[in-house]
Amino acid sequence: MARRLMIYDDTCRGQDGRLPLTWAWSAGGPLYRGLGRLDAARGVTSWAEGLDWLASQQEPIAEVQFWGHGRWGRALVGSEVLDASALQADHPLHPALVQIRARLTGADALWWWRTCETYGADSGQRFAEQWSTFLGCRSAGHTHIIGLWQSGLRGIRPGQAAWWGADEGLQAGTPAAPQKARTSGPSVPDTISFLSGAIPARCWR
């Protein structure tokens, strides 16, 4: 049976004045498994560790969620960035991504970035398009700063152009040079809560 997996940033433990969000993310794994939404979760301290774990799965993969920090067009484990450059053949993470692609269950599989603003602004749109097309599966991400509320949820399919506005979720700056994202809230369009385990149909085109 195809597996639903989660990886999360295991480095965010309150160092350097940051909120110790690893504790919340690590609690999400058992919670989601208890609700029947995930089959396994793993905290990681580098992208290589996380992607190698996904690539080592023996069963097909139906869904991957990453819980951690993000910026426009990027996702972070600690200070280590994953962006569209990882899709290039000469990137150190590329071989693991190729193996993960082979284990995904095709176009209906899902990669979900549960991170702040990864799919916002111009760079977020480009990343969404390139990531989904490279993996050959659906992907989803947010255009706002997320927390208990997670707003601006946008889904994209392989080969599809980003259909949401590049200025969505921006509080300061421009789509080409974003400076600050808006915070999520229950009255913001396309908002789910951290307890939501599915992407509403309205978040796809």
Backbone as CSV, one residue per row, in Angstrom:
resi,resn,N_x,N_y,N_z,CA_x,CA_y,CA_z,C_x,C_y,C_z
1,MET,0.842,-1.196,0.000,0.000,0.000,0.000,0.881,1.252,0.000
2,ALA,0.492,2.247,-0.791,1.266,3.482,-0.872,1.238,4.207,0.465
3,ARG,2.370,4.779,0.837,2.531,5.385,2.152,2.354,6.902,2.097
4,ARG,1.878,7.432,3.209,1.754,8.884,3.418,2.779,9.259,4.489
5,LEU,3.721,10.121,4.111,4.889,10.376,4.942,5.026,11.854,5.268
6,MET,5.670,12.113,6.398,5.947,13.480,6.813,7.394,13.580,7.255
7,ILE,8.074,14.655,6.829,9.358,15.011,7.407,9.225,16.409,7.997
8,TYR,9.977,16.676,9.049,9.907,18.005,9.675,11.294,18.423,10.133
9,ASP,11.465,19.719,10.285,12.732,20.302,10.710,12.938,20.012,12.189
10,ASP,13.969,19.241,12.478,14.251,18.857,13.865,15.300,19.760,14.511
11,THR,15.618,20.879,13.862,16.660,21.761,14.386,16.119,22.980,15.111
12,CYS,14.822,23.228,14.993,14.256,24.491,15.490,13.838,24.323,16.954
13,ARG,14.843,24.366,17.842,14.623,24.047,19.247,14.860,25.239,20.173
14,GLY,14.702,26.441,19.630,14.797,27.632,20.458,16.153,28.298,20.453
15,GLN,17.074,27.836,19.603,18.376,28.476,19.519,18.233,29.836,18.832
16,ASP,19.152,30.715,19.118,19.231,32.010,18.436,17.940,32.815,18.545
17,GLY,17.204,32.606,19.628,15.996,33.383,19.843,14.794,32.935,19.049
18,ARG,14.926,31.882,18.258,13.785,31.396,17.477,12.820,30.618,18.364
19,LEU,11.553,30.653,17.984,10.575,29.837,18.698,10.919,28.361,18.511
20,PRO,10.772,27.550,19.546,11.107,26.116,19.443,10.011,25.329,18.744
21,LEU,9.831,25.600,17.459,8.707,25.014,16.727,8.870,23.530,16.461
22,THR,10.092,23.017,16.594,10.260,21.569,16.434,9.323,20.807,17.351
23,TRP,9.076,21.317,18.546,8.207,20.603,19.485,6.789,20.492,18.929
24,ALA,6.299,21.548,18.285,4.967,21.493,17.672,4.962,20.572,16.464
25,TRP,5.989,20.687,15.623,6.037,19.852,14.426,6.172,18.371,14.782
26,SER,6.993,18.080,15.785,7.174,16.680,16.167,5.901,16.104,16.771
27,ALA,5.114,16.934,17.454,3.838,16.465,17.995,2.828,16.203,16.889
28,GLY,2.983,16.888,15.749,2.045,16.698,14.646,2.113,15.312,14.042
29,GLY,3.295,14.699,14.062,3.427,13.355,13.491,2.554,12.337,14.194
30,PRO,2.692,12.156,15.523,1.829,11.207,16.233,0.349,11.569,16.135
31,LEU,0.062,12.881,16.175,-1.336,13.301,16.062,-1.927,12.871,14.721
32,TYR,-1.218,13.146,13.652,-1.731,12.796,12.332,-1.781,11.287,12.122
33,ARG,-0.814,10.561,12.681,-0.888,9.103,12.586,-2.099,8.585,13.350
34,GLY,-2.359,9.163,14.507,-3.524,8.746,15.285,-4.832,9.021,14.573
35,LEU,-4.856,10.097,13.779,-6.053,10.437,13.009,-6.143,9.670,11.686
36,GLY,-5.160,8.823,11.430,-5.166,8.018,10.210,-4.773,8.775,8.966
37,ARG,-4.016,9.886,9.120,-3.650,10.716,7.975,-2.227,10.488,7.492
38,LEU,-1.400,9.877,8.323,-0.020,9.602,7.963,0.345,8.189,8.376
39,ASP,1.332,7.639,7.677,1.847,6.322,8.040,3.155,6.404,8.804
40,ALA,3.926,7.457,8.606,5.202,7.598,9.306,5.653,9.044,9.227
41,ALA,6.439,9.451,10.237,6.995,10.800,10.281,8.420,10.724,10.790
42,ARG,9.241,11.682,10.366,10.645,11.683,10.780,11.154,13.117,10.885
43,GLY,11.794,13.432,12.010,12.482,14.694,12.158,13.861,14.605,11.529
44,VAL,14.276,15.662,10.832,15.551,15.641,10.129,16.342,16.898,10.444
45,THR,17.642,16.793,10.353,18.519,17.928,10.625,19.208,18.440,9.370
46,SER,18.910,17.846,8.229,19.437,18.326,6.944,18.506,17.845,5.846
47,TRP,18.579,18.513,4.698,17.773,18.052,3.573,18.255,16.688,3.066
48,ALA,19.547,16.446,3.100,20.045,15.143,2.663,19.448,14.029,3.510
49,GLU,19.388,14.227,4.834,18.805,13.211,5.709,17.341,12.970,5.364
50,GLY,16.589,14.044,5.188,15.165,13.897,4.906,14.890,13.247,3.565
51,LEU,15.570,13.707,2.529,15.324,13.153,1.201,15.838,11.730,1.081
52,ASP,16.956,11.424,1.724,17.448,10.041,1.693,16.472,9.097,2.376
53,TRP,15.852,9.551,3.466,14.854,8.704,4.138,13.665,8.438,3.220
54,LEU,13.196,9.477,2.544,12.085,9.280,1.609,12.497,8.351,0.470
55,ALA,13.701,8.547,-0.043,14.167,7.736,-1.170,14.371,6.278,-0.792
56,SER,14.583,6.012,0.495,14.845,4.636,0.947,13.573,3.824,1.166
57,GLN,12.417,4.442,1.021,11.165,3.724,1.251,11.012,2.576,0.255
58,GLN,10.587,1.437,0.739,10.387,0.276,-0.129,9.016,0.286,-0.799
59,GLU,8.036,0.889,-0.141,6.692,0.941,-0.691,6.507,2.205,-1.528
60,PRO,5.530,2.202,-2.424,5.216,3.431,-3.158,4.818,4.547,-2.190
61,ILE,4.996,5.784,-2.624,4.673,6.951,-1.804,3.496,7.682,-2.420
62,ALA,2.436,7.863,-1.639,1.257,8.583,-2.101,1.286,10.054,-1.716
63,GLU,1.952,10.385,-0.598,1.940,11.764,-0.114,3.174,12.029,0.732
64,VAL,3.722,13.229,0.558,4.793,13.736,1.416,4.371,15.103,1.934
65,GLN,4.486,15.315,3.237,4.323,16.635,3.823,5.645,17.044,4.454
66,PHE,6.012,18.301,4.266,7.149,18.856,4.994,6.646,19.959,5.900
67,TRP,6.972,19.857,7.190,6.618,20.871,8.177,7.906,21.564,8.601
68,GLY,7.971,22.856,8.382,9.160,23.608,8.739,9.024,25.050,8.286
69,HIS,10.143,25.747,8.257,10.143,27.140,7.832,10.253,27.236,6.315
70,GLY,9.726,28.312,5.772,9.844,28.568,4.350,9.946,30.054,4.075
71,ARG,10.391,30.355,2.892,10.369,31.706,2.349,9.905,31.575,0.907
72,TRP,9.851,32.668,0.197,9.320,32.638,-1.160,10.197,31.768,-2.049
73,GLY,9.623,30.663,-2.548,10.350,29.769,-3.430,11.363,28.891,-2.741
74,ARG,11.285,28.794,-1.412,12.284,28.037,-0.660,11.631,27.323,0.512
75,ALA,12.262,26.241,0.956,11.919,25.574,2.210,13.232,25.311,2.939
76,LEU,13.178,25.362,4.267,14.398,25.349,5.065,14.406,24.213,6.070
77,VAL,15.568,23.587,6.218,15.873,22.766,7.385,17.009,23.482,8.088
78,GLY,16.738,24.062,9.243,17.705,24.944,9.862,17.958,26.113,8.930
79,SER,19.216,26.349,8.593,19.552,27.410,7.644,19.787,26.869,6.237
80,GLU,19.601,25.567,6.061,19.852,24.940,4.757,18.641,25.100,3.859
81,VAL,18.866,25.615,2.669,17.795,25.948,1.732,17.600,24.835,0.718
82,LEU,16.330,24.508,0.446,15.969,23.710,-0.723,15.157,24.616,-1.630
83,ASP,15.590,24.756,-2.857,14.866,25.553,-3.840,14.973,24.868,-5.194
84,ALA,14.617,25.576,-6.256,14.568,24.957,-7.584,15.939,24.506,-8.066
85,SER,17.008,25.023,-7.477,18.345,24.580,-7.900,18.558,23.097,-7.626
86,ALA,17.822,22.519,-6.658,17.950,21.092,-6.349,17.458,20.213,-7.488
87,LEU,16.737,20.791,-8.428,16.214,20.022,-9.548,17.227,19.876,-10.676
88,GLN,18.354,20.552,-10.546,19.402,20.467,-11.563,20.267,19.230,-11.327
89,ALA,20.725,18.633,-12.421,21.426,17.351,-12.338,22.722,17.420,-11.545
90,ASP,23.343,18.587,-11.455,24.613,18.699,-10.740,24.447,19.057,-9.270
91,HIS,23.213,19.118,-8.781,22.978,19.473,-7.380,23.129,18.230,-6.500
92,PRO,23.718,18.355,-5.306,23.903,17.167,-4.449,22.607,16.465,-4.064
93,LEU,21.488,17.182,-4.010,20.222,16.560,-3.617,19.478,15.926,-4.797
94,HIS,19.955,16.172,-5.994,19.231,15.711,-7.183,19.062,14.193,-7.240
95,PRO,20.082,13.386,-6.957,19.889,11.932,-7.044,18.785,11.417,-6.130
96,ALA,18.687,11.946,-4.903,17.623,11.504,-4.003,16.257,11.906,-4.537
97,LEU,16.168,13.082,-5.128,14.884,13.517,-5.688,14.467,12.635,-6.862
98,VAL,15.406,12.196,-7.649,15.099,11.276,-8.749,14.559,9.961,-8.190
99,GLN,15.158,9.459,-7.111,14.672,8.228,-6.495,13.279,8.416,-5.893
100,ILE,13.047,9.547,-5.271,11.713,9.829,-4.717,10.682,9.882,-5.839
101,ARG,11.036,10.533,-6.934,10.122,10.617,-8.074,9.713,9.225,-8.546
102,ALA,10.649,8.286,-8.542,10.354,6.920,-8.989,9.426,6.192,-8.026
103,ARG,9.393,6.610,-6.766,8.555,5.944,-5.769,7.175,6.586,-5.619
104,LEU,7.013,7.810,-6.124,5.707,8.453,-6.059,4.719,7.737,-6.968
105,THR,3.461,7.774,-6.585,2.443,6.996,-7.297,1.853,7.751,-8.485
106,GLY,2.621,8.606,-9.112,2.179,9.271,-10.326,1.542,10.618,-10.075
107,ALA,0.773,11.071,-11.066,0.246,12.428,-11.056,-0.703,12.703,-9.899
108,ASP,-1.299,11.678,-9.321,-2.216,11.882,-8.198,-1.505,11.925,-6.852
109,ALA,-0.224,11.590,-6.817,0.529,11.730,-5.573,0.619,13.207,-5.206
110,LEU,0.985,13.476,-3.961,0.973,14.855,-3.458,2.229,15.140,-2.652
111,TRP,2.830,16.304,-2.914,3.865,16.868,-2.047,3.296,18.175,-1.490
112,TRP,3.232,18.288,-0.176,2.593,19.434,0.471,3.614,20.152,1.345
113,TRP,3.914,21.400,0.972,4.792,22.250,1.762,3.954,22.956,2.832
114,ARG,4.045,22.505,4.070,3.337,23.175,5.166,4.340,24.131,5.825
115,THR,4.641,25.177,5.060,5.672,26.148,5.378,5.140,27.541,5.066
116,CYS,5.752,28.544,5.634,5.359,29.920,5.359,5.747,30.325,3.941
117,GLU,4.803,30.864,3.222,4.939,31.615,1.963,5.757,30.973,0.854
118,THR,6.018,29.668,0.901,6.851,29.018,-0.120,6.292,29.198,-1.526
119,TYR,4.972,29.278,-1.673,4.381,29.423,-3.006,3.949,30.850,-3.298
120,GLY,4.453,31.826,-2.557,4.118,33.217,-2.799,5.146,33.924,-3.671
121,ALA,4.735,35.057,-4.253,5.566,35.935,-5.074,6.025,35.226,-6.351
122,ASP,6.795,35.933,-7.154,7.244,35.358,-8.428,8.078,34.095,-8.213
123,SER,9.001,34.154,-7.262,9.879,32.994,-7.048,9.103,31.801,-6.536
124,GLY,8.067,32.023,-5.739,7.240,30.934,-5.254,6.433,30.293,-6.366
125,GLN,5.932,31.100,-7.278,5.202,30.549,-8.420,6.112,29.694,-9.293
126,ARG,7.302,30.207,-9.578,8.244,29.432,-10.412,8.612,28.122,-9.731
127,PHE,8.856,28.192,-8.435,9.207,26.974,-7.709,8.068,25.966,-7.761
128,ALA,6.842,26.422,-7.550,5.686,25.529,-7.591,5.597,24.814,-8.937
129,GLU,5.746,25.562,-10.012,5.662,24.977,-11.348,6.774,23.956,-11.585
130,GLN,7.985,24.324,-11.223,9.131,23.454,-11.491,9.115,22.215,-10.606
131,TRP,8.744,22.374,-9.340,8.729,21.251,-8.413,7.707,20.203,-8.838
132,SER,6.490,20.644,-9.126,5.435,19.705,-9.494,5.760,19.001,-10.804
133,THR,6.268,19.746,-11.762,6.591,19.141,-13.062,7.751,18.159,-12.943
134,PHE,8.786,18.503,-12.169,9.924,17.600,-12.004,9.497,16.288,-11.356
135,LEU,8.713,16.366,-10.275,8.306,15.151,-9.571,7.175,14.410,-10.281
136,GLY,6.488,15.075,-11.207,5.388,14.437,-11.922,4.185,14.174,-11.053
137,CYS,3.988,15.017,-10.035,2.846,14.831,-9.127,2.269,16.190,-8.740
138,ARG,1.142,16.158,-8.081,0.565,17.384,-7.545,1.445,17.922,-6.420
139,SER,1.448,19.220,-6.260,2.098,19.804,-5.091,1.247,20.958,-4.592
140,ALA,1.447,21.297,-3.327,0.678,22.376,-2.713,1.572,23.144,-1.754
141,GLY,1.259,24.407,-1.578,2.007,25.244,-0.651,1.184,26.460,-0.286
142,HIS,1.732,27.295,0.571,1.013,28.459,1.101,1.687,29.750,0.654
143,THR,0.886,30.805,0.569,1.395,32.125,0.180,1.499,33.067,1.371
144,HIS,1.031,32.654,2.544,1.031,33.476,3.742,1.949,32.868,4.810
145,ILE,2.229,33.642,5.853,2.844,33.112,7.058,1.823,32.202,7.723
146,ILE,2.219,30.987,8.073,1.254,30.040,8.631,1.595,29.708,10.077
147,GLY,0.576,29.207,10.761,0.703,28.779,12.148,-0.480,27.889,12.460
148,LEU,-1.252,28.235,13.501,-2.478,27.491,13.767,-3.442,27.622,12.593
149,TRP,-3.490,28.820,12.007,-4.211,29.034,10.751,-3.202,29.024,9.612
150,GLN,-3.608,28.449,8.471,-2.699,28.293,7.330,-3.434,28.759,6.075
151,SER,-3.113,29.983,5.650,-3.865,30.659,4.590,-3.143,30.618,3.249
152,GLY,-3.910,30.952,2.211,-3.361,31.003,0.863,-2.869,29.658,0.384
153,LEU,-3.641,28.615,0.627,-3.258,27.270,0.204,-3.521,27.116,-1.287
154,ARG,-2.475,26.779,-2.032,-2.567,26.685,-3.485,-2.002,25.365,-3.968
155,GLY,-2.752,24.702,-4.853,-2.322,23.436,-5.421,-2.051,23.559,-6.910
156,ILE,-1.107,22.774,-7.396,-0.724,22.836,-8.800,-0.408,21.420,-9.278
157,ARG,-0.658,21.169,-10.537,-0.417,19.857,-11.143,0.770,19.921,-12.098
158,PRO,1.342,18.773,-12.433,2.493,18.772,-13.342,2.165,19.461,-14.668
159,GLY,3.033,20.368,-15.083,2.844,21.070,-16.350,1.891,22.237,-16.292
160,GLN,1.251,22.449,-15.154,0.291,23.542,-15.011,1.011,24.828,-14.638
161,ALA,0.530,25.956,-15.164,1.066,27.253,-14.770,0.423,27.682,-13.449
162,ALA,1.181,28.385,-12.632,0.640,28.922,-11.389,-0.537,29.839,-11.712
163,TRP,-1.649,29.615,-11.064,-2.885,30.302,-11.422,-3.289,31.377,-10.410
164,TRP,-2.583,31.462,-9.288,-2.911,32.471,-8.281,-2.058,33.722,-8.523
165,GLY,-2.464,34.837,-7.953,-1.742,36.083,-8.149,-0.386,36.067,-7.468
166,ALA,0.618,36.597,-8.141,1.961,36.629,-7.554,2.037,37.586,-6.373
167,ASP,1.068,38.497,-6.252,1.055,39.417,-5.114,0.238,38.888,-3.941
168,GLU,-0.318,37.698,-4.091,-1.127,37.132,-3.009,-0.261,36.891,-1.772
169,GLY,-0.749,37.363,-0.649,-0.052,37.154,0.609,1.042,38.158,0.907
170,LEU,1.296,39.101,-0.006,2.356,40.075,0.223,1.846,41.245,1.062
171,GLN,2.587,41.590,2.083,2.280,42.779,2.879,3.217,43.933,2.520
172,ALA,4.429,43.601,2.134,5.396,44.631,1.749,6.276,44.083,0.642
173,GLY,6.698,44.999,-0.245,7.509,44.599,-1.381,6.658,44.323,-2.602
174,THR,7.280,43.757,-3.598,6.616,43.426,-4.857,6.805,41.943,-5.144
175,PRO,6.032,41.384,-6.081,6.255,39.975,-6.423,7.689,39.673,-6.852
176,ALA,8.339,40.630,-7.492,9.719,40.413,-7.911,10.710,40.579,-6.769
177,ALA,10.331,41.383,-5.772,11.229,41.650,-4.641,10.409,41.676,-3.350
178,PRO,9.912,40.513,-2.919,9.059,40.472,-1.713,9.866,40.788,-0.457
179,GLN,9.207,41.451,0.488,9.866,41.818,1.734,9.182,41.229,2.963
180,LYS,7.856,41.170,2.945,7.137,40.668,4.112,5.824,40.041,3.667
181,ALA,5.506,38.893,4.242,4.249,38.210,3.925,3.200,38.535,4.970
182,ARG,1.939,38.382,4.576,0.823,38.578,5.498,0.665,37.342,6.383
183,THR,0.119,37.567,7.560,-0.140,36.480,8.496,-1.473,35.815,8.167
184,SER,-1.551,34.519,8.346,-2.787,33.771,8.117,-3.854,34.147,9.143
185,GLY,-5.092,33.909,8.776,-6.204,34.138,9.690,-7.456,33.474,9.182
186,PRO,-8.437,33.255,10.037,-9.639,32.521,9.630,-10.475,33.226,8.578
187,SER,-10.316,34.544,8.436,-11.103,35.279,7.444,-10.377,35.436,6.115
188,VAL,-9.144,34.940,6.028,-8.379,35.015,4.781,-8.836,33.892,3.848
189,PRO,-8.987,34.175,2.541,-9.428,33.117,1.624,-8.512,31.903,1.632
190,ASP,-9.130,30.754,1.441,-8.419,29.475,1.312,-7.521,29.211,2.509
191,THR,-8.149,29.294,3.677,-7.471,29.030,4.941,-7.941,27.693,5.501
192,ILE,-6.985,26.918,6.005,-7.296,25.717,6.764,-6.654,25.870,8.140
193,SER,-6.962,24.971,9.041,-6.288,24.972,10.335,-5.183,23.921,10.320
194,PHE,-4.315,23.979,11.326,-3.234,23.002,11.408,-3.772,21.589,11.586
195,LEU,-5.025,21.463,12.002,-5.641,20.151,12.167,-6.193,19.582,10.868
196,SER,-6.240,20.407,9.823,-6.786,19.945,8.547,-5.769,19.063,7.838
197,GLY,-6.207,17.914,7.405,-5.303,16.974,6.763,-5.549,16.790,5.288
198,ALA,-6.449,17.587,4.712,-6.755,17.457,3.288,-6.814,18.845,2.660
199,ILE,-6.555,18.906,1.378,-6.580,20.171,0.642,-7.950,20.329,-0.005
200,PRO,-8.686,21.390,0.316,-10.027,21.567,-0.271,-9.973,21.665,-1.786
201,ALA,-11.048,21.230,-2.434,-11.097,21.249,-3.888,-10.947,22.653,-4.455
202,ARG,-11.379,23.670,-3.693,-11.294,25.043,-4.187,-9.857,25.536,-4.335
203,CYS,-8.910,24.818,-3.751,-7.505,25.237,-3.819,-6.796,24.705,-5.048
204,TRP,-7.539,24.029,-5.915,-7.001,23.512,-7.178,-7.725,24.177,-8.337
205,ARG,-7.103,24.192,-9.486,-7.734,24.658,-10.717,-7.524,23.594,-11.797
